[in-house]
Amino acid sequence: MKIAIIHDHLTCRAGGEQVALTFHKAFPDAPIYTLAYNSEGTFPEFKSCDIRTSCFQYISKEESIVKKLFFPLGIIAMRSIYLDEYDVVLISGTHCGKYVRISPNTIVVSFCYTPFRLAWNPESYSEYVNSVGLKKIIFKKVIQILQLFDKKYAERTDFFLAMTQETKQRLKSVYNPQNEIEIINPPVNNLTSYHISTKPKEYYLIVSRLEFYKKVDLAINVFNKRNSKLIIVGKGSKEQELKEIANQSKIIFKKNISNKDLADLYSNCKAFIFPQHEDYGLTALEANAAGRPVIAFDKGGILDTQIPYDNNNNATAILFNEQTEKALDDAINKFEIIETKFNSLFIRKHAESFSEEVFINKIQKFINSKKKL
């Protein structure tokens, strides 16, 4: 059986790129097709993969440019890729992969993290929320066009895979697929690289892209007022804005750090702060892999990956139910009172149920079950 993998664009380090890497481990002979590839911007493991880019590679391989020119140049570039020699095409992503031209005889499996965010949830972008007048009118028209294109080309998908119950319902609502959607939780890659610290230090941690919907500003506003240290690891379009509002005597920004240094930061934090409504939230599981508890907003993928504290059970997280400074601050205060009730070994064991091996077995079993007779 001949398989091809498609990932939207390999220009950053995020959860989707980690899933694409795990697809490669499951099917090592499969080439990876993508809109653009930036070997220095994404995970170094991709350097050993067979990466095949669209013509957009000659325009730019920078994430910010890829996003700005996706409509219409990115769509046109992906339409120039024709995969007529494969039995199965396995798509990782939300937007680019569906535009590749594929033989009618090919089985198309889409591991879709969420319906294309700009088309179906534009309120998660500050540029849309803050636009007014003519700019807002143009935005709305572009979004209408994107919705039409996105839904049309998603119809070529034979089987959707979802990460969580919430994303499954979103996919059903937007695409109304012909076959039942199966849930396969994404894995924590390289579990052995995370270790449990016997003496965590006095700081909290965020690992996130610095974008509007990630709500890092909410955590910054809380820690500006607390007598606590916060380390933020990541980069993105809101980096400068966030640095400007942060009290940098308490809040430290880091980026482009090694995997070892990141693992050490996870292991030594008091707890991991997760203020966003996330489709999945792989970083929370990475904190768990280091034995550390999570303080998280109780919506989205967190409900599939964390065990909330309720006084009577082993737990991995404290959840708060409003994205407000008070709710987050109260959750941190609660954590500091009950911190010793969290068991690092239990939290680590919980993360192991989301291992690469588990994921690879599930995805291989799913793909092999869909062979055409």
N, C-alpha and C positions, 0 to 999 in steps of 0.2 A: 504493500500500500504506500503510495507516494503522497507525502504531506508537505504543505507549505504553511508557514506561520506569517501572519501579518500583525504588525504593531503600528499604531498611529504615527508616531514619530519618536525617534530615539535621541532626544535632545536634553533630557533632564534625568534626575535620579528621584523616582517616586515609586509608589506601590505598583502601578501598572507595568513599569519597566521591570520590576522584580518578578512579576507574574510571567512576563515575556521570557525572562531568563529561565524560569522554571519550565516553561513550555519547551525551551531548547534542551533542557536536561531530560525531559520526557521523550523528546523526539530529536535526538542530536543530529540526525542527517537532514533535517528539514531546514531549508534556507529561510531567512527572515526578511520579508519585504516591508519597506517602510517609506514614509514620505521623505524624511531627511534623517541623517545620522551624524551626530557630533560625538566623536569618540572621547573627547575630553569633558564633555558636559554630562554624559551618562555613565553608567556603571562600567568599569574597566573590563569586566568579564565578557562584554559584547565583542571585544577585539578578537576573540577566538572563534566567533560565530561567522557564518556565511551571510553577511548583510548585503541586501540588494536594494538600492534606493531608487526613488523616482527622479525625474528630471528636475524636481524642485531643489535637489541637492546643489544644483549649479546656481540657484538664486540665493539660497541661504541655508545654513544649518544651525542658526541661532534660534532658541526657543521663542523669544519675543517676536521675531520676524515671521517664524512659522505660524504663530497664532494670528498675527495681523493679516497675513496674506492667504490664510487657509481658504477664505471665500473671496474670489473664486479660484485663485491660482492653485491652491492645494487640491481642490476637487479635480481640476483639469489634469494636474500632474498624476494623481492616483488613477484617473480614468485611462491614462496612457499605459498602465501596467495590465497585461493580459496573461492570466494564469490558466492555460488550457491543458496543461500536462499533469495536473494533480488530481488524485482521488479525493483528498480532503484538504480544505483550506480552513485553518484555525485562526480566528481573528481575536486579537487582544486590543481592546480600546473602546472608544465611544463615538468617534466621528470619521476618521480617515479611511479605515480599513474597508468599509462597506462599498467604497466607490471603485475598487479594483474590478476589472472585467474577468469573469470566471465562466468556465464552460458549464452548460446546463446539467452535465452529468456529474459535476463535482459536488460533493457534500460540503456545505458551508456551516461551520460551527462558530458562533460568536460568543466569546466570553466578554460580555458587555458590562462595564462597571456601573454605568447609569446611562439613560438616554442623553444624547449630546447636550451638555449643560447649557451652552449658549443658546441653543434653539428652544429647549424645553424648560429651562430654569434661568432665564436671563437676569433675574433679580439677584443672583449670586455674584454678579459682576458690578463693581462700583461704577464703572464707566456707563453702564445702562441705568443704574439707579439714579446717578447724579446728572444724567443728560436732561436737557430741557429744549423746548421749542422745536426748531427744524431738525436738530440732532436727534431728538427723541423720535420724531416721525420717521427719519431715515433708519434708525435702529430698529423700529418696529417692522418696517417693510423688509429689511434684511432678514429679520428673524422669521417672518412669514415665509420667505423664500427658502430659508434653511430648513424649516419644518417640512415643507413640501419635498425637498431633495432628500432630507434625512429619512423620512418615512418611506419614500419610494424605493430607495436603494436598500433599506433594511429588509424589504420584502423578499430579497434574494436569499436571506438567511434561512437555513433549514432548521437549525436548533440553536436557541439561545441558552447560555449558561449565566447564572446570576451569582453574586457573592453572598447576598443576604436576603432575608424575607422582604425587607423594604425595597431593595433594588429589583427584586423579582416582580413586585406589584407595580413598580414604575414601568418596567419593560412591558408588562401585560397591558397597562393602561395606554401607553404610547403606540406600541407596535402591534398589539393584538396578534401574537405569533400563532402559527398553525399547529405547533407542537407544544406540549407541556414544557415549562422552563424548570430545569434542574438547578439546585443550589450546590455549588462547590466552593467552600471557603478558601480564599487565597492563603498561601503559606507564609510562615516566617522563614526566610532564607538563611541558611548557614547558622542553624541553632547553636552549633558548637562554638561559634565565635563570641557568644554571650556568656558571661559568668556572673555568679552571685558574689557580691562584696560582703565581707563580715562586718565592715564598719562604713555604712553609707555616710556621705557628707551632708553638710547643712545647705543644700541648694535644691531647688525644684528645676524641672527640665521640660522644655518644649522642643520637639523636632518636627519641623513643618516647612512647607513652602510658604513664603511670605506673601500671601494673596488675600484679597478682601474677605472671601467667605470662610477663611481659616480662623477668623476671630482672634488672632494673636493680639490685636489691640485691646481686647477685653482683658486678657491676662496681664498685659502691660499696665493697664490702668489700675488693676487690683494690686499688683506688686509694687507699683509706685508708692502706694500708701502703707504697705506692710513692712515690717522689719525682717524681711526674708530676701534671700538671693534667688534670682531666676536666670537660668542660662537658656538662650534661644539659639537653636541650630537650624540654619536654613537660609535660603535666598529666594528672591522673587521680586515682582514689580512694586511691592509695597515696602521694600526694605528701608529706603531712606525715610519714608513717612513714619515708619514704626520707630526708627532710631531717634527721630526728632521728638517723639512724645515720651520716650523712655528715660527714666532716671538711671543713667549709665553707671552710677555708683552702686546700684543694686541689680541692674539688669545688664547681662553680658551677651553680646551677639557673636556667634561663630559660624563659619561656613567653610566649605571645601576641606573638611577634616577627614582624616583616614578612617577606615572602618574600625580599626583598633581603638582609636581615640573616641569614636562614637560609642563603641561598646563600653568603654570605661565610663563615659558620661552617664549612660543608662544605668550601669551597675552601682554607681556611687550617688545617684540622686535620692533625695528623700521620697519623692513621688513624681510621677509624670503628669503634666497638665495637658488636658485635651478639651479645649473649649468649643470646638466646632461641631456642627452637624455634618458628619462625614459619611460618605457612601459605605466605607468599610473601616478604615483607620488602622492600617498595618503598624504604625509606629506604637500604638498602645500595646499591641502584642509583642513588639520588640522589647518594650519596657518590661513586660511580663517575663519574657525570656531571660532577662537579667534579674528576675526575682523581685521586681519593683511594682508596687501598686499604682493604680491610675486614678486620677480625679477628672471625671469626664461629664460632659453634657449628655443627658440620657435619651438621645435620639440617634437613629441611623444604625450603622454597622456595629456600634458599641454594644447594642442590645444582643447581638449575635456572638460577640467575642469576649465579653466580660461577665464576671459573676459579682453582682452588687452586694455590698455589705448590708446585712440586716440584723445584726446582733447575735445571730444564732448559727452562722455557717462560716466555713472557710470562704474567703472572698478574694477577688482580684482588684476591686475598684470601689470607690465612692462616687455615686452619680448625683448630679444636681439638675433640676428640672426647668430652669430658666436661664437664658443667656444674658444674665445681668451681673454686674459687679458684686452685688450683695450675695447672690446665689453662689457664685464661685468662691467668694471670700468665706462664706459660711461653710462651704464644703471643705476648704483648706483648714479652717478652724476645727471642724469635726475630725478630720484626719489627724491633726496634731494631738488630739485627745486620745484617739484610739489606735495610734500608729503601731503600737506593739502587738496589736491583735492580728496584724497581717503576717502570714507565714510565707517567707521567701521561697522555701522549697515547694510548698503547694502551688504558689503562683508560677514558678518555673515549670512544674509538672503540667499545669494547665496549658501553658504555651506549647508544650511538646505535642499536644493533640492537634496543633496546627502546623505540623512539620512539613517539610518538602516531600518527604517520603509518602506521607498520607495523601498529599495533593497529587503527586505524580501518579500514584496508583489509581486514584479516582479518575484523573483526566485520561489516562491510557485506557482504562476500562470503558469509559464513555465513548471515546473515539473508536475503539475496536468493535464496540457494539453497534456502531452505525455504518459499518461497511455495507456497500451495495452488493447484493447477491448477483 
